[in-house]
Structures are given as C-alpha cells and as structure tokens.
Amino acid sequence: MDSIKIALAQLNPTVGDIAGNLEKLRTARKKAAAVGADLVLSTELFISGYQPEDLVMKPAFLAACLKAVEALAADTADGGPGVIVGFPRQGEAGRHNSVAVLDGGEIIAIRDKVDLPNYGEFDEKRVFTPGEMPGPVSFRGVRIGIPICEDIWGDLGVCETLAESGAELLLSPNGSPYYRGKVDVRHQVVLKQVIETGLPLVYLNTLGGQDELVFDGGSFGFNADKTLAFQMPQFAEDIAISEWERGDDGWRIVGGKVSALPIGEASDYRACVLGFADYVNKNGFKSVVLGLSGGIDSAICAAIAVDALGAERVHCVMLPYRYTSEESLSDAAACAKALGCRYDIVAIEEPVSGFQAALESLFEGTEEGITEENLQSRTRGTILMAISNKFGAMVVTTGNKSEMSVGYATLYGDMNGGFNPIKDLYKMQVYAVAAWRNTERPEGMHGPEKNAIPQNIIDKTPSAELRPDQTDQDSLPPYPVLDDILECLVEREMSVEAIVARGHDAETVHRIEHLLYIAEYKRRQSAPGVKITRKNFGRDRRYPITNRFRDR
C-alpha cells in the first residue's frame, strides 16, 4: 500500500460498561467505514474503560472484556476497517494492559504494555504484569508499531526497539489525565520519540471524567520531520481521519486539521465541567443540590453544575443564620437568577438553637467558639443531605484547595457531599476562573453566555459568616500569600528554608506547614474532586495521618 486512512477514535468510555464501550467503538467503526478508512485506532484499555483499577483482578471482568474484543473481531469479517482496541487480558505470565489488532474477522495480533507507570495517579505495577519487548504488527502490508502510553513516556526504549525491528509508523493509544499545560508536555514526549526513531507518531488520548481524573483528549500526530500533522480538540469526542502517504522517505500524514486548544483558565474550567458532568451522569444521578452562600466558591460550583448539566438539574439552597448578611442573601439570589436554576431558602436558626439547647447543660461554664460555629455548618450539611435523601439529588461540596489544605472546612458540615468540582483549585485560581467565565462560555455549556456570577461576589471580601464581622483573613494569611506557600509545600515539596527565601515570613510558613499536616485526617474523609494541578490530594499525594515530622 502507498496510502492508508487511519481513523482516530477519541471517545468517552465508561469504566466497567463493556457493552456500552463496545457499542461506541462499533459506531465509530461504521463512521470510519463510510469515509473509506482502513483502520480504526482506539485508546488505552478502551473496552474496560480507564482506569479500571482492581476490576482487572476479577476473572469474570477479564473474560467479559475478551468476549467483547472477540465480538468486535468478528465484525471485521465484513471487509471494512480493521481495529486496534485496548483491553485488559489474562495471559500466561499474568494480567496485561494490552491491545488487540483485529482484521478479517480475527484477532491478528496482541501487544502488551511494557513500561507500567507507578507514580502519581498511576498504580499499574500493582495490577498488571509487564509485557515482552514488542515488534511491529503487519497490517495490510504496513508494519505498525503500537507503543502503549507509558511505552513512549518512559526510558525502556520501546519505540527504539520497534523502529529497529522494522516499524514504519507508530500509533500510540494513551490514557493521559489532564493538568494545566499537559498538551505541551505530551508534544515534547512525542517529539523526543520522533527524533530518536525517525518515524511519524500518532498520540491518541482518551476522553472523559473518571472519579478524580479528567482525560482531556487533545490527540495529535507528528510527522518524521517534526512537524505537527494534526491536532484534535480537547474536552470533546471526535473521530478524525488521518490520511497517510508513502514516499521515498517513508510514511507521512497529509492534510491534517489543527484545532485551536483552550489555555489557562479556559482549559481548567472545561476540565472541571467535564469531570463533574461525567461523575454525575456516569453514576446515575438525575440532579444535584448545593448550598449557595453568596460566596465565590459556591457560586463557581453552581456555574459549573449548570454548565455541565443544565439549569433544570441544579437546585441551589441558601441556608441563612443570624450572621448571614443581607449582602450574601442578595448575592446568592442574584447568582441563582443569573444561572436560571431553582433557588430556595431554608433558615437554620431553629435547628441550630435546638442543638444548642440540647447541649446547654453539657457545655455549661464554657465559652462560645469554634464548636458553636461548626454547629452552623453541620446543620447546613445535615439539611442538604436530607434534601439529597428525599429527592435523590447528589450534594455538591464546594471547598477550594486552599481551604482543604489547611483544614478550613468543617467535617460533616460544609464538607458533606458526593463530589467537589473545585477541590483542586486554589482560592486565587477560583477567582481567576470565575472572572474568565463571566466573559466566555465554551461550546457545549448550558449556562448563560456571560456574567454567570454576580460581580459583587467576586469583588467582596471572603467570609464564612459564622460569627459577627468575620473574614477568612482573620485566621489565614492573604490568599495570594497562602496559595504560594501551599503550592511550594504541596506541588513542589520545597523545604521551609527555600520557601522563606522566596520572601515569606518564617513563622507563617511553619504555621501553614503544621496546618497542612494536621488536616490530613479531614482530607481522607472528603469527597472526590476534579484533578487540575500536577499534584492533587488523594491519588497524587499520600501522606500519613499520624505524622510528627515538621521541617524545622
């Protein structure tokens, strides 16, 4: 063959929905066949969904995945496109992260992932066995190398081995989660392999939310001359047809489309929306409910919920107490009106007074303080959970990463909920994302075109309003200072000495480090939330709860 058409299926599978994932790929194959494609490439572990985690330890699950692959192989007897499909399989040496190449009604080849990642959000060495160093697969006369995800990221020389054993082009199925700037990182990884092998390389990435992780798509291909041949969109399903021609210098992708990609706050926001939408929809929730306080965090969460699900599936509830300002009441109402969602007010004065009365004799002789403040938050959490139980709406929790870092959140109160779309956004990032959303509405969003969040919510001083005249800065450094210290401690794992050298007060840095460590027990009990930064709480950062280390 001197030309070949390869369809790139950037799709949104669901972990465990083997039948649904198979049907998605069958539909993609039909579309590819209609435009004359010779081959369809799917993403890493497509049949099972990614990441399947300990599901792959169930023999019944592996058997069901294999059965789906065999059914898809039978489809290829129709003379249409062949398929490269990712699936977990049980081999003689153990369980493997594999791809099967299907054509002519058969499985014509299987290749196993060699380099198993075991860092950050990845834990594949726990459940998979590394494959043998692969050779290329001959597909209709074209020798194709199929390095699977980490096989192009790591240093085991998988791509080099494929090139040396005769591969003419490289097709890499991936499951690469989002963080800001990740597309540039992927481009550099691929370019390194292109330079070392002298071969064109297609990087196909999966799409969709899976628990905390968001897979943003953004698939692309580079020709052997290091030029970007095509760039698929982020945060959207797409089937692209890559057209290849064989020349004197080998295979080349011709006429590819380069999509513009969102950057900065635009990409973070779309990741939050996609992760939230898939968590709600894939887990079968019909609607969501959240406490709308009049503050920035709950406002941006409400906007994300409306953009993800539509206003008719979002219920906002204001839960005022004696310390709730008129400004907050009006701001919350204005936000719900701007978003077009249901808005109710449930006052908590009576239930809080009931708790206080029940505890009066036990608390006699003590001073009011944090305990009484937390009673307000826990009353709100109980009411939201009651609404959830009665109507089946998932509670959205709204704490940002700054608060979650230092424990500035109430366990069994405002931490109640099923999912947190801003859990991995620091406070200043929340402000930046909110300001951006007020000027832009990405394609596919259900909320208002602009001004989703009243400007006063963005402008006013943040407060939990649990006591008179309270502000967040009564007990925390200014958020720009706090966020920089936290990023140094969490993302960069910097020493206190190095953080102080950046211009921060030593006593403040020590205090924030202490708060970070002692809040670990709270974070272990917090709802999952979208991963946005390079290191989120949960999969990426696993610190002990019992921990006396301090960097002194």
C-alpha positions as CSV (number, residue, x, y, z in Angstrom):
1,M,0.0,0.0,0.0
2,D,1.2,3.5,-0.8
3,S,-1.6,5.2,1.1
4,I,-3.7,4.4,4.1
5,K,-6.5,6.1,6.1
6,I,-6.5,5.7,9.8
7,A,-9.5,6.8,11.9
8,L,-8.6,8.1,15.3
9,A,-11.4,7.4,17.8
10,Q,-11.2,10.0,20.6
11,L,-14.1,8.7,22.6
12,N,-15.5,8.8,26.2
13,P,-15.8,5.3,27.5
14,T,-17.2,4.4,30.9
15,V,-15.2,2.1,33.3
16,G,-17.0,-1.3,33.6
17,D,-19.6,-0.6,30.8
18,I,-18.1,-3.2,28.5
19,A,-21.2,-3.4,26.3
20,G,-21.6,0.3,26.1
21,N,-17.9,0.8,25.2
22,L,-18.1,-1.9,22.6
23,E,-21.1,-0.2,21.0
24,K,-19.3,3.2,21.0
25,L,-16.4,1.6,19.1
26,R,-18.8,-0.2,16.7
27,T,-20.5,3.1,15.9
28,A,-17.1,4.8,15.3
29,R,-16.1,2.0,13.0
30,K,-19.2,2.4,10.9
31,K,-18.5,6.2,10.6
32,A,-14.9,5.4,9.6
33,A,-16.0,2.8,7.1
34,A,-18.3,5.4,5.5
35,V,-15.3,7.6,4.6
36,G,-13.1,4.8,3.4
37,A,-10.9,4.3,6.5
38,D,-8.7,1.2,6.5
39,L,-8.0,1.1,10.3
40,V,-9.6,2.5,13.5
41,L,-7.4,3.2,16.5
42,S,-9.0,3.3,19.9
43,T,-7.4,4.4,23.2
44,E,-5.7,2.6,26.1
45,L,-7.9,0.0,27.8
46,F,-10.9,1.2,25.8
47,I,-13.1,-1.8,26.3
48,S,-12.8,-1.8,30.1
49,G,-12.6,2.0,30.4
50,Y,-9.6,3.7,32.0
51,Q,-8.6,3.4,34.9
52,P,-10.2,0.1,35.8
53,E,-8.1,-0.3,38.9
54,D,-8.8,-3.5,40.9
55,L,-11.6,-4.5,38.5
56,V,-8.9,-6.3,36.5
57,M,-8.4,-8.7,39.4
58,K,-11.8,-10.2,38.7
59,P,-11.6,-13.1,36.3
60,A,-15.2,-12.5,35.2
61,F,-14.3,-9.0,34.2
62,L,-11.4,-10.0,32.1
63,A,-13.5,-12.7,30.5
64,A,-16.2,-10.2,29.6
65,C,-13.6,-7.8,28.1
66,L,-12.1,-10.6,26.0
67,K,-15.6,-11.7,24.8
68,A,-16.2,-8.1,23.6
69,V,-12.9,-8.0,21.7
70,E,-13.7,-11.3,20.0
71,A,-17.1,-9.9,19.0
72,L,-15.5,-6.8,17.6
73,A,-13.0,-9.0,15.7
74,A,-15.9,-10.9,14.1
75,D,-17.3,-7.6,12.9
76,T,-14.2,-7.1,10.8
77,A,-15.1,-10.0,8.6
78,D,-17.2,-7.6,6.6
79,G,-14.2,-6.3,4.8
80,G,-14.4,-2.9,6.4
81,P,-11.8,-1.2,8.6
82,G,-9.6,-3.1,10.9
83,V,-9.4,-2.1,14.6
84,I,-6.7,-1.6,17.2
85,V,-8.5,-1.9,20.6
86,G,-7.2,-1.6,24.1
87,F,-8.3,-4.1,26.8
88,P,-7.1,-5.9,29.9
89,R,-6.3,-9.5,29.4
90,Q,-5.2,-12.6,31.3
91,G,-2.0,-14.1,29.8
92,E,0.1,-17.0,30.7
93,A,2.5,-14.7,32.6
94,G,-0.1,-12.7,34.3
95,R,-2.6,-9.8,33.7
96,H,-1.6,-7.4,30.9
97,N,-2.6,-3.9,29.7
98,S,-2.9,-4.9,26.0
99,V,-4.1,-4.0,22.6
100,A,-5.5,-6.4,20.0
101,V,-5.3,-5.8,16.3
102,L,-8.4,-7.0,14.5
103,D,-8.9,-7.7,10.8
104,G,-10.6,-10.1,8.5
105,G,-12.8,-11.5,11.3
106,E,-9.9,-12.4,13.6
107,I,-7.5,-11.2,16.2
108,I,-4.4,-11.0,14.1
109,A,-2.0,-9.8,16.8
110,I,-1.8,-8.8,20.5
111,R,0.7,-6.5,22.1
112,D,1.2,-5.9,25.8
113,K,2.3,-2.7,27.6
114,V,5.9,-2.9,28.6
115,D,6.5,0.1,30.8
116,L,4.0,0.1,33.7
117,P,3.7,3.5,35.4
118,N,3.8,3.6,39.2
119,Y,3.7,7.2,40.2
120,G,1.2,10.0,40.9
121,E,-2.2,8.8,39.8
122,F,-0.8,5.6,38.3
123,D,-0.6,2.2,40.1
124,E,-0.3,-0.3,37.3
125,K,2.5,-2.4,38.7
126,R,0.1,-3.4,41.4
127,V,-2.4,-5.0,38.9
128,F,-0.6,-5.7,35.7
129,T,2.5,-7.7,34.5
130,P,4.9,-6.0,32.1
131,G,4.8,-7.4,28.5
132,E,7.7,-8.5,26.4
133,M,9.5,-6.0,24.2
134,P,7.2,-5.8,21.2
135,G,7.8,-6.0,17.5
136,P,5.7,-4.2,14.8
137,V,2.4,-5.7,13.6
138,S,1.9,-6.2,9.8
139,F,-1.5,-4.7,8.9
140,R,-2.4,-5.0,5.2
141,G,1.2,-4.7,4.3
142,V,2.1,-1.8,6.6
143,R,4.4,-2.5,9.6
144,I,2.9,-0.6,12.6
145,G,4.5,-0.2,16.0
146,I,2.0,0.2,18.8
147,P,3.6,1.5,22.0
148,I,1.0,1.8,24.7
149,C,1.0,5.1,26.7
150,E,4.0,4.9,29.2
151,D,5.9,3.0,26.5
152,I,6.6,6.4,24.9
153,W,6.9,8.3,28.2
154,G,9.5,6.0,29.9
155,D,13.1,5.2,29.2
156,L,12.9,1.5,28.4
157,G,13.5,2.0,24.6
158,V,10.2,0.5,23.4
159,C,9.9,2.9,20.4
160,E,13.5,2.4,19.5
161,T,13.1,-1.3,19.6
162,L,10.0,-1.1,17.3
163,A,11.9,1.1,14.9
164,E,14.9,-1.2,14.8
165,S,12.6,-4.2,14.2
166,G,11.1,-2.7,11.1
167,A,8.2,-0.5,12.2
168,E,7.2,2.1,9.6
169,L,5.0,4.3,11.7
170,L,4.0,4.4,15.4
171,L,0.4,4.5,16.7
172,S,0.2,5.1,20.5
173,P,-3.1,4.6,22.4
174,N,-3.0,6.6,25.7
175,G,-4.8,7.3,28.9
176,S,-3.2,10.6,29.9
177,P,-5.0,12.7,32.6
178,Y,-5.3,16.4,32.4
179,Y,-3.4,19.1,34.2
180,R,-2.8,22.6,33.0
181,G,-0.2,22.7,30.3
182,K,-0.3,18.9,29.7
183,V,-0.6,19.1,26.0
184,D,2.8,20.9,25.6
185,V,4.3,18.1,27.8
186,R,2.8,15.4,25.6
187,H,4.1,17.2,22.5
188,Q,7.6,17.2,23.9
189,V,7.4,13.5,24.8
190,V,6.3,12.6,21.3
191,L,8.9,14.8,19.6
192,K,11.6,13.1,21.6
193,Q,10.5,9.7,20.2
194,V,10.1,11.1,16.7
195,I,13.6,12.4,16.8
196,E,15.1,9.2,18.2
197,T,13.2,6.8,15.8
198,G,12.9,8.9,12.7
199,L,9.2,7.7,12.5
200,P,5.9,9.5,12.4
201,L,3.9,9.1,15.6
202,V,0.2,9.4,16.4
203,Y,-0.7,10.1,20.0
204,L,-4.4,9.2,20.7
205,N,-5.7,10.1,24.1
206,T,-8.9,9.1,25.8
207,L,-11.6,11.5,26.9
208,G,-13.9,11.9,29.9
209,G,-14.1,12.0,33.7
210,Q,-13.3,9.0,35.8
211,D,-13.6,9.7,39.6
212,E,-11.0,12.4,40.2
213,L,-9.3,12.2,36.9
214,V,-10.2,14.0,33.7
215,F,-8.9,12.8,30.4
216,D,-9.0,15.7,28.0
217,G,-8.4,14.1,24.6
218,G,-6.3,16.6,22.7
219,S,-4.9,13.8,20.4
220,F,-2.3,14.7,17.8
221,G,0.3,13.4,15.4
222,F,3.8,14.4,14.4
223,N,5.5,13.6,11.1
224,A,9.0,12.3,11.0
225,D,10.2,15.8,10.0
226,K,9.0,17.0,13.5
227,T,6.1,19.0,12.0
228,L,2.6,18.8,13.7
229,A,0.5,16.9,11.3
230,F,-2.9,17.3,13.1
231,Q,-4.3,18.4,16.4
232,M,-7.6,17.1,17.7
233,P,-9.8,19.2,20.1
234,Q,-9.7,18.9,23.9
235,F,-12.7,18.1,26.1
236,A,-14.9,16.8,23.2
237,E,-15.4,13.4,21.5
238,D,-14.1,13.4,17.9
239,I,-13.3,10.9,15.2
240,A,-10.5,12.2,12.9
241,I,-9.3,10.6,9.7
242,S,-5.6,10.8,9.2
243,E,-4.5,10.2,5.6
244,W,-1.1,8.7,5.1
245,E,1.1,8.6,2.0
246,R,4.2,6.5,1.5
247,G,7.1,8.3,-0.2
248,D,10.8,7.8,-0.6
249,D,11.4,8.9,3.0
250,G,8.7,6.7,4.4
251,W,5.1,7.4,5.6
252,R,3.7,10.9,6.1
253,I,0.4,12.3,7.4
254,V,-1.0,14.7,4.9
255,G,-3.7,17.4,5.1
256,G,-4.4,17.2,8.8
257,K,-6.5,19.7,10.7
258,V,-5.0,21.6,13.6
259,S,-7.7,22.6,16.2
260,A,-7.2,25.5,18.5
261,L,-6.9,24.5,22.1
262,P,-8.1,26.3,25.3
263,I,-5.4,27.6,27.6
264,G,-5.1,28.7,31.2
265,E,-8.4,29.3,33.0
266,A,-10.3,28.2,29.9
267,S,-8.8,24.7,30.0
268,D,-9.1,24.5,33.8
269,Y,-12.8,25.4,33.6
270,R,-13.6,22.9,30.9
271,A,-11.8,20.2,32.8
272,C,-13.9,21.0,35.9
273,V,-17.1,20.8,33.8
274,L,-16.2,17.6,32.0
275,G,-15.1,15.9,35.2
276,F,-18.2,17.0,37.1
277,A,-20.7,16.1,34.3
278,D,-19.2,12.6,33.9
279,Y,-19.2,11.9,37.6
280,V,-22.8,12.9,37.9
281,N,-24.0,11.2,34.7
282,K,-22.0,8.0,34.8
283,N,-23.0,7.4,38.4
284,G,-26.7,7.8,37.5
285,F,-27.6,11.0,39.4
286,K,-30.6,12.9,37.9
287,S,-29.8,16.2,39.6
288,V,-27.6,17.9,42.2
289,V,-28.2,20.2,45.2
290,L,-25.7,22.6,46.8
291,G,-25.7,25.3,49.4
292,L,-25.4,28.7,47.8
293,S,-23.9,31.0,50.4
294,G,-23.4,34.2,48.4
295,G,-19.6,33.5,48.3
296,I,-17.3,32.8,45.4
297,D,-16.7,29.1,46.0
298,S,-20.4,28.0,46.0
299,A,-21.1,30.4,43.1
300,I,-18.5,28.9,40.8
301,C,-19.6,25.4,41.7
302,A,-23.2,26.4,40.8
303,A,-22.0,27.8,37.5
304,I,-20.0,24.6,36.8
305,A,-23.0,22.5,37.7
306,V,-25.4,24.4,35.4
307,D,-22.8,24.4,32.5
308,A,-22.4,20.7,32.9
309,L,-26.0,19.5,33.5
310,G,-28.4,22.3,32.6
311,A,-30.2,24.6,35.0
312,E,-33.2,22.3,35.3
313,R,-30.9,19.7,37.1
314,V,-29.4,22.1,39.6
315,H,-31.0,23.1,42.9
316,C,-29.4,25.9,45.0
317,V,-30.4,26.4,48.6
318,M,-29.5,29.4,50.8
319,L,-29.2,28.3,54.5
320,P,-29.1,31.6,56.4
321,Y,-28.3,32.1,60.1
322,R,-28.2,35.3,62.3
323,Y,-24.7,36.1,61.0
324,T,-25.7,35.8,57.3
325,S,-25.5,39.3,55.8
326,E,-28.2,40.9,53.6
327,E,-25.4,41.2,51.0
328,S,-24.9,37.5,51.0
329,L,-28.7,36.9,50.7
330,S,-29.0,39.2,47.7
331,D,-25.8,37.9,46.1
332,A,-27.0,34.3,46.3
333,A,-30.4,35.1,44.9
334,A,-28.7,37.1,42.1
335,C,-26.4,34.2,41.3
336,A,-29.2,31.7,41.1
337,K,-31.2,34.0,38.9
338,A,-28.3,34.6,36.5
339,L,-27.8,30.8,36.2
340,G,-31.6,30.1,35.9
341,C,-31.7,27.3,38.4
342,R,-34.1,26.6,41.3
343,Y,-33.4,28.6,44.4
344,D,-34.8,28.0,47.9
345,I,-34.2,29.5,51.3
346,V,-34.1,27.2,54.4
347,A,-33.3,29.2,57.6
348,I,-31.3,27.3,60.2
349,E,-31.9,29.5,63.3
350,E,-34.3,27.0,64.8
351,P,-32.3,23.7,64.3
352,V,-29.1,25.4,65.5
353,S,-30.9,26.7,68.6
354,G,-32.2,23.1,69.1
355,F,-28.7,21.7,69.1
356,Q,-27.6,24.5,71.5
357,A,-30.4,23.7,73.8
358,A,-29.7,20.0,73.8
359,L,-26.1,20.7,74.7
360,E,-26.7,23.5,77.1
361,S,-26.2,21.6,80.3
362,L,-23.2,19.7,79.0
363,F,-21.5,23.0,77.7
364,E,-22.4,25.0,80.9
365,G,-19.5,27.1,82.0
366,T,-17.6,27.0,78.7
367,E,-17.1,29.9,76.3
368,E,-18.6,30.0,72.8
369,G,-16.2,29.4,70.0
370,I,-15.4,27.1,67.1
371,T,-17.8,24.4,68.4
372,E,-20.7,26.7,68.1
373,E,-19.5,27.9,64.7
374,N,-19.3,24.3,63.5
375,L,-22.8,23.6,64.7
376,Q,-24.0,26.1,62.0
377,S,-22.0,24.3,59.3
378,R,-23.1,20.9,60.4
379,T,-26.7,21.9,60.5
380,R,-26.4,23.1,56.9
381,G,-24.7,19.8,55.9
382,T,-27.5,17.8,57.5
383,I,-30.2,19.8,55.7
384,L,-28.5,19.4,52.4
385,M,-28.2,15.6,52.9
386,A,-31.8,15.4,53.9
387,I,-32.8,17.1,50.6
388,S,-30.5,14.7,48.8
389,N,-32.1,11.6,50.5
390,K,-35.6,12.8,49.8
391,F,-35.2,13.8,46.2
392,G,-32.2,11.8,45.0
393,A,-30.0,14.8,44.2
394,M,-26.3,14.5,44.8
395,V,-24.9,17.1,47.2
396,V,-22.1,19.2,45.6
397,T,-19.4,20.2,48.1
398,T,-17.7,23.5,47.4
399,G,-14.3,23.8,49.3
400,N,-11.3,25.0,47.3
401,K,-7.8,23.6,47.6
402,S,-6.6,26.4,49.8
403,E,-9.3,25.5,52.4
404,M,-8.8,21.8,52.0
405,S,-5.0,22.2,52.5
406,V,-5.2,24.0,55.9
407,G,-8.4,22.4,57.2
408,Y,-10.5,25.5,56.8
409,A,-13.6,23.4,56.3
410,T,-16.0,21.6,58.7
411,L,-16.1,17.8,58.7
412,Y,-19.7,16.5,58.4
413,G,-20.7,20.1,57.6
414,D,-19.7,22.0,54.5
415,M,-17.5,19.0,53.6
416,N,-20.7,16.9,53.1
417,G,-21.2,15.9,49.5
418,G,-20.7,13.5,46.7
419,F,-18.3,15.4,44.5
420,N,-16.3,18.7,44.6
421,P,-15.6,20.3,41.2
422,I,-13.1,22.9,42.6
423,K,-11.3,20.6,45.1
424,D,-8.0,21.1,43.2
425,L,-8.3,24.8,42.5
426,Y,-6.5,27.2,44.9
427,K,-8.5,30.2,46.0
428,M,-6.9,32.7,43.6
429,Q,-7.4,30.2,40.8
430,V,-11.1,30.2,41.7
431,Y,-11.2,33.9,41.4
432,A,-9.4,33.8,38.0
433,V,-11.7,31.1,36.7
434,A,-14.8,33.0,37.8
435,A,-13.7,36.2,36.1
436,W,-13.0,34.2,32.9
437,R,-16.4,32.5,32.9
438,N,-18.1,35.9,33.2
439,T,-16.6,36.8,29.8
440,E,-16.7,33.5,28.0
441,R,-18.9,30.5,27.5
442,P,-17.2,27.5,25.9
443,E,-19.0,25.5,23.3
444,G,-21.4,22.9,24.7
445,M,-22.0,24.7,28.0
446,H,-25.6,25.1,29.2
447,G,-25.3,28.2,31.3
448,P,-25.6,31.9,30.4
449,E,-23.3,33.4,27.7
450,K,-21.7,35.9,30.1
451,N,-22.0,37.2,33.7
452,A,-22.7,33.8,35.2
453,I,-21.5,35.1,38.6
454,P,-22.6,38.5,40.0
455,Q,-19.5,40.8,40.1
456,N,-20.1,41.7,43.7
457,I,-19.4,38.0,44.7
458,I,-16.0,38.2,43.0
459,D,-15.2,41.7,44.5
460,K,-16.2,41.3,48.1
461,T,-14.0,40.1,51.0
462,P,-14.5,36.4,51.6
463,S,-16.1,35.3,54.8
464,A,-17.6,32.1,56.3
465,E,-20.0,34.3,58.2
466,L,-20.0,32.0,61.3
467,R,-19.6,35.0,63.7
468,P,-20.0,38.7,63.5
469,D,-17.7,40.6,61.1
470,Q,-15.7,37.5,60.3
471,T,-13.4,37.3,57.3
472,D,-11.2,34.5,56.1
473,Q,-8.1,36.6,56.7
474,D,-8.8,36.7,60.5
475,S,-7.2,33.3,60.7
476,L,-5.4,32.8,57.4
477,P,-2.7,34.9,55.6
478,P,-3.9,36.8,52.5
479,Y,-4.8,34.3,49.8
480,P,-2.1,35.2,47.4
481,V,0.5,34.6,50.2
482,L,-1.3,31.4,51.4
483,D,-1.6,29.9,47.9
484,D,2.0,30.5,47.1
485,I,3.2,28.8,50.3
486,L,0.8,25.9,49.7
487,E,1.9,25.4,46.1
488,C,5.5,25.3,47.3
489,L,4.7,22.8,50.0
490,V,2.3,20.6,48.1
491,E,3.2,20.7,44.4
492,R,6.9,21.4,44.7
493,E,7.7,19.7,48.0
494,M,10.0,22.6,48.9
495,S,11.7,23.0,52.2
496,V,10.6,25.6,54.7
497,E,14.0,27.3,54.2
498,A,13.5,27.6,50.5
499,I,10.0,29.0,50.9
500,V,11.2,31.6,53.3
501,A,13.9,32.5,50.8
502,R,11.1,33.5,48.4
503,G,10.2,36.3,50.8
504,H,7.7,34.6,53.1
505,D,7.7,35.0,56.9
506,A,9.2,32.0,58.6
507,E,6.6,31.8,61.4
508,T,3.8,31.9,58.8
509,V,5.4,29.2,56.7
510,H,5.8,26.9,59.7
511,R,2.2,27.5,60.8
512,I,0.8,26.7,57.3
513,E,3.0,23.6,57.1
514,H,1.6,22.5,60.5
515,L,-2.0,23.1,59.4
516,L,-1.4,21.2,56.2
517,Y,-0.2,18.1,58.1
518,I,-2.9,18.1,60.8
519,A,-5.7,18.4,58.2
520,E,-4.8,15.1,56.6
521,Y,-7.5,13.2,58.5
522,K,-10.1,15.6,57.1
523,R,-9.0,15.2,53.5
524,R,-9.1,11.4,53.9
525,Q,-12.9,11.8,54.5
526,S,-13.5,14.4,51.9
527,A,-15.5,13.9,48.6
528,P,-13.5,13.3,45.4
529,G,-13.0,16.2,43.1
530,V,-11.5,17.0,39.7
531,K,-7.7,16.9,39.4
532,I,-6.5,20.2,37.9
533,T,-2.9,20.7,39.2
534,R,0.1,18.4,38.9
535,K,-0.4,17.1,42.4
536,N,-3.9,16.7,43.9
537,F,-4.9,15.5,47.3
538,G,-5.7,11.8,47.0
539,R,-4.1,9.9,44.1
540,D,-1.0,12.1,43.8
541,R,-0.3,13.0,47.4
542,R,-0.5,10.2,50.0
543,Y,0.7,11.5,53.3
544,P,0.2,9.7,56.7
545,I,-2.5,10.9,59.0
546,T,-0.3,10.2,62.1
547,N,2.8,12.3,61.3
548,R,5.0,14.2,63.7
549,F,7.5,15.4,61.1
550,R,7.9,19.2,60.8
551,D,10.6,20.9,58.7
552,R,12.4,22.8,61.5
